Amino acid sequence: MPEFDAADVRRYYDQNTDGFVAHGQGGMVGALHRPVWSPGTESADVAFRYVEDRIVEYARTLPEGPDPLHVVDLGCGVGASLCYLAERLPIRGTGLTLSPVQVRHADARIRQAGLDGRVVCRKGDFCAPPDDVMSADLAYAIESFVHGPDPARFFASCAALVRPGGLLVLCDDFRRGIDSAAGSRAIDRFRRGWHLNTLIREDELRRLATGAGFEHLSTDDLTPHLRLSRPRDHLIAWFVGLFGWLPLDGTRFGHLVGGSALRTCLARGWIGYDLAVFRRR
């Protein structure tokens, strides 16, 4: 049984999404994921769009047909990624999120972008998509896979959703070697603070994907391109250190505790941030 069920994850995002958009570092562009400062990147806007730009590249490798490509965002947040893709590609997009608060944000963003009729974000579980969601030419999950209750169930769902020859792109946190009690404690703080169920190694990810009918195409380690020592990060670490004796992971400050623990894990090599691509056989 997962520690955090769908209702727990929904409450987490219902409670925090307004704050993420208003005060998060990517809120201005609707990005609820991390910026990737690849070589030559000079602005935060470009860094926040790194993963989406890679997805654009993958989508362009798919053969053209009579109908637009159907792209599905598995854990779509406030719909910003799908809107960004639809502004650059002639796609139809469907986003799924557990959070009605995020659906509200996404609906407003889609209307503002003039993408009604091409992009829709719906309340739904990516491990059990609504029956009327059409097959995907490309599906992706950016920092949402870790919330899923069971990785095998995730891949089974994706195998039913993605058409043969289609692509599945995952960008998320994956375990590396842990050889200390400190590492285990930090990962547990990260997991509890962000309501995560699925923190697995990248080799296990590939094994589960292969077993579900996907071919592994590539995995890129993006960890070296993350900025982990911003002044804001040091301030949050100070706050967590000062009040860390309190059970903050169950409060509105849980995401701060989890985020601070994540930065420690990334910096010490206990967790890595990977972009993995699979093709449906």
C-alpha positions as CSV (number, residue, x, y, z in Angstrom):
1,M,0.0,0.0,0.0
2,P,1.3,3.5,-0.8
3,E,1.9,5.8,2.1
4,F,0.2,8.7,0.3
5,D,-3.0,7.8,-1.6
6,A,-4.6,9.9,-4.4
7,A,-6.6,11.9,-1.9
8,D,-3.4,12.8,0.1
9,V,-1.6,14.0,-3.1
10,R,-4.7,15.9,-4.2
11,R,-4.9,17.7,-0.9
12,Y,-1.1,18.5,-1.1
13,Y,-1.6,20.3,-4.4
14,D,-4.9,21.8,-3.6
15,Q,-3.3,23.4,-0.5
16,N,0.0,24.5,-2.2
17,T,-0.6,25.3,-5.9
18,D,-1.7,28.9,-5.3
19,G,1.4,29.5,-3.4
20,F,3.6,27.7,-5.9
21,V,2.3,29.9,-8.7
22,A,2.4,33.1,-6.7
23,H,5.7,32.7,-5.0
24,G,7.6,29.8,-6.7
25,Q,10.7,30.5,-8.7
26,G,8.9,29.3,-11.9
27,G,5.5,30.7,-11.1
28,M,5.7,33.5,-13.7
29,V,5.8,31.0,-16.5
30,G,3.6,28.4,-14.7
31,A,6.5,26.0,-14.2
32,L,6.1,23.9,-11.1
33,H,9.3,21.9,-12.0
34,R,13.0,22.8,-11.7
35,P,15.0,24.9,-14.1
36,V,17.8,23.1,-15.9
37,W,20.8,25.3,-16.6
38,S,22.3,23.5,-19.5
39,P,25.5,24.9,-21.1
40,G,24.8,28.2,-22.7
41,T,21.6,28.9,-20.9
42,E,21.5,32.5,-19.9
43,S,17.9,33.1,-18.6
44,A,15.6,31.5,-16.1
45,D,12.8,31.4,-18.7
46,V,15.0,29.2,-21.0
47,A,16.1,27.1,-18.0
48,F,12.5,26.4,-16.9
49,R,11.6,25.4,-20.5
50,Y,14.6,23.0,-21.0
51,V,12.6,19.8,-20.5
52,E,9.7,21.0,-22.6
53,D,12.1,21.9,-25.4
54,R,13.5,18.4,-25.3
55,I,9.9,17.1,-25.5
56,V,9.4,19.3,-28.6
57,E,12.5,17.7,-30.2
58,Y,11.2,14.2,-29.4
59,A,7.7,15.0,-30.8
60,R,9.3,16.1,-34.1
61,T,10.8,12.7,-34.6
62,L,7.4,11.1,-34.8
63,P,6.0,10.5,-38.2
64,E,3.3,12.9,-39.4
65,G,-0.2,11.6,-40.1
66,P,-3.5,13.0,-41.2
67,D,-4.4,14.0,-37.7
68,P,-2.4,16.2,-35.2
69,L,-0.2,14.4,-32.7
70,H,-2.0,13.7,-29.4
71,V,0.2,14.6,-26.4
72,V,-0.8,13.6,-22.9
73,D,0.7,15.3,-19.8
74,L,0.6,12.8,-16.9
75,G,0.4,15.2,-13.9
76,C,-0.1,18.4,-15.8
77,G,0.1,20.9,-13.0
78,V,-1.4,24.2,-14.1
79,G,-1.2,23.3,-17.8
80,A,1.8,25.5,-18.6
81,S,3.8,22.7,-20.3
82,L,1.0,21.7,-22.6
83,C,0.3,25.3,-23.6
84,Y,4.0,25.8,-24.3
85,L,4.1,22.7,-26.5
86,A,0.9,23.6,-28.3
87,E,2.3,27.1,-29.1
88,R,5.2,25.4,-30.9
89,L,3.7,22.3,-32.4
90,P,0.4,21.5,-34.2
91,I,-0.7,19.1,-31.5
92,R,-3.8,18.2,-29.5
93,G,-3.0,18.1,-25.8
94,T,-4.7,16.4,-22.8
95,G,-3.5,17.0,-19.3
96,L,-4.4,15.0,-16.2
97,T,-4.1,16.1,-12.6
98,L,-5.6,15.0,-9.3
99,S,-6.1,18.6,-8.2
100,P,-9.3,20.6,-9.0
101,V,-7.3,23.7,-8.0
102,Q,-4.8,23.0,-10.7
103,V,-7.6,22.4,-13.2
104,R,-8.9,25.8,-12.4
105,H,-5.5,27.4,-13.0
106,A,-5.0,25.4,-16.2
107,D,-8.4,26.4,-17.6
108,A,-7.6,30.0,-17.2
109,R,-4.1,29.6,-18.8
110,I,-5.5,27.7,-21.7
111,R,-8.2,30.4,-22.4
112,Q,-5.6,33.2,-22.1
113,A,-3.3,31.4,-24.6
114,G,-6.2,31.0,-27.0
115,L,-5.8,27.2,-27.1
116,D,-9.4,26.2,-26.3
117,G,-10.3,23.3,-28.5
118,R,-6.7,22.1,-28.8
119,V,-5.7,21.7,-25.2
120,V,-7.7,20.5,-22.2
121,C,-6.7,19.7,-18.6
122,R,-8.9,17.3,-16.7
123,K,-9.2,16.0,-13.2
124,G,-8.0,12.4,-13.3
125,D,-5.5,9.8,-12.1
126,F,-2.7,9.0,-14.5
127,C,-2.6,5.5,-13.2
128,A,-6.3,5.1,-14.2
129,P,-7.0,7.7,-17.0
130,P,-10.6,8.4,-17.9
131,D,-11.8,5.9,-20.5
132,D,-12.4,8.6,-23.1
133,V,-8.8,9.8,-23.2
134,M,-7.6,9.1,-26.7
135,S,-4.4,7.1,-27.4
136,A,-1.3,9.2,-27.1
137,D,1.4,9.6,-29.7
138,L,3.6,11.0,-26.9
139,A,3.0,11.0,-23.1
140,Y,5.2,12.6,-20.6
141,A,5.5,13.1,-16.8
142,I,7.6,15.9,-15.4
143,E,8.2,15.5,-11.6
144,S,4.9,13.6,-11.2
145,F,6.0,10.0,-11.6
146,V,7.2,10.0,-8.0
147,H,3.7,10.7,-6.6
148,G,2.3,7.6,-8.2
149,P,1.2,4.7,-5.9
150,D,3.0,2.0,-7.8
151,P,5.6,2.2,-10.7
152,A,4.4,-1.1,-12.2
153,R,0.9,0.2,-12.3
154,F,2.1,3.4,-13.9
155,F,3.8,1.6,-16.7
156,A,0.8,-0.7,-17.3
157,S,-1.4,2.4,-17.6
158,C,1.1,4.0,-20.0
159,A,1.3,0.9,-22.1
160,A,-2.5,1.0,-22.5
161,L,-2.4,4.7,-23.3
162,V,0.6,5.2,-25.7
163,R,0.1,3.8,-29.1
164,P,2.7,1.3,-30.6
165,G,5.6,3.4,-31.8
166,G,4.7,6.3,-29.6
167,L,7.0,7.9,-26.9
168,L,7.0,8.1,-23.2
169,V,9.2,10.8,-21.5
170,L,9.9,10.9,-17.8
171,C,11.8,13.6,-16.0
172,D,12.1,13.0,-12.2
173,D,14.1,12.1,-9.2
174,F,15.7,8.7,-8.9
175,R,17.6,7.0,-6.1
176,R,21.4,6.6,-6.4
177,G,23.5,4.6,-4.0
178,I,22.8,5.3,-0.4
179,D,25.5,4.2,2.0
180,S,24.7,6.2,5.2
181,A,22.0,6.7,7.7
182,A,22.1,10.4,7.0
183,G,21.2,9.7,3.3
184,S,18.2,7.5,4.4
185,R,17.0,10.2,6.8
186,A,17.3,13.0,4.1
187,I,15.4,10.9,1.5
188,D,12.7,10.2,4.0
189,R,12.3,13.9,4.8
190,F,12.1,14.6,1.1
191,R,9.5,11.8,0.5
192,R,7.3,12.9,3.4
193,G,7.5,16.6,2.7
194,W,6.5,16.2,-0.9
195,H,4.1,13.3,-0.5
196,L,6.1,10.8,-2.6
197,N,5.5,7.1,-3.0
198,T,7.8,6.1,-5.9
199,L,11.5,6.7,-5.4
200,I,13.3,4.0,-7.4
201,R,16.6,3.5,-9.1
202,E,17.0,4.2,-12.8
203,D,17.9,0.6,-13.6
204,E,14.6,-0.5,-11.9
205,L,12.8,2.1,-14.0
206,R,14.2,0.6,-17.2
207,R,13.3,-2.9,-16.0
208,L,9.7,-2.0,-15.3
209,A,9.3,-0.1,-18.5
210,T,10.7,-3.0,-20.6
211,G,8.4,-5.5,-18.8
212,A,5.4,-3.3,-19.7
213,G,6.2,-3.2,-23.4
214,F,8.5,-0.2,-23.8
215,E,12.0,0.1,-25.3
216,H,14.5,2.2,-23.5
217,L,16.0,4.9,-25.8
218,S,18.0,7.1,-23.6
219,T,18.6,8.5,-20.1
220,D,20.3,11.8,-19.4
221,D,21.5,12.8,-16.0
222,L,20.4,16.5,-15.6
223,T,21.7,16.8,-12.0
224,P,24.9,18.7,-12.9
225,H,22.7,21.4,-14.5
226,L,20.7,22.2,-11.4
227,R,21.5,25.2,-9.3
228,L,21.4,24.0,-5.7
229,S,23.0,26.9,-3.8
230,R,20.8,30.0,-4.4
231,P,20.5,32.5,-1.5
232,R,16.8,31.4,-1.2
233,D,17.9,27.8,-0.7
234,H,20.3,28.8,2.1
235,L,17.5,30.8,3.8
236,I,15.1,27.8,3.6
237,A,17.8,25.5,4.9
238,W,18.4,27.9,7.8
239,F,14.6,27.9,8.6
240,V,14.4,24.1,8.4
241,G,17.5,23.8,10.6
242,L,16.0,26.2,13.2
243,F,12.6,24.6,13.3
244,G,13.4,21.1,12.1
245,W,12.6,19.6,15.5
246,L,8.9,20.4,14.8
247,P,6.8,18.0,12.7
248,L,6.8,20.4,9.8
249,D,6.3,17.7,7.1
250,G,2.6,17.4,8.0
251,T,2.0,21.2,7.8
252,R,1.8,23.9,5.1
253,F,5.6,24.1,5.4
254,G,6.1,20.5,4.4
255,H,7.1,21.4,0.9
256,L,9.9,23.6,2.3
257,V,11.2,20.7,4.5
258,G,11.0,18.3,1.5
259,G,12.7,20.8,-0.9
260,S,15.6,21.4,1.5
261,A,16.1,17.7,2.0
262,L,16.0,17.2,-1.8
263,R,18.7,19.7,-2.4
264,T,20.9,17.9,0.2
265,C,20.2,14.6,-1.5
266,L,21.1,16.0,-5.0
267,A,24.2,17.7,-3.7
268,R,25.5,14.5,-2.0
269,G,24.6,12.1,-4.8
270,W,21.9,10.3,-3.0
271,I,19.3,11.2,-5.6
272,G,19.7,12.2,-9.2
273,Y,17.5,14.1,-11.6
274,D,17.1,12.1,-14.9
275,L,15.3,12.5,-18.2
276,A,14.4,9.1,-19.6
277,V,12.8,8.3,-22.9
278,F,11.0,5.1,-24.0
279,R,9.3,3.9,-27.1
280,R,6.2,1.8,-27.0
281,R,6.8,-1.5,-28.8
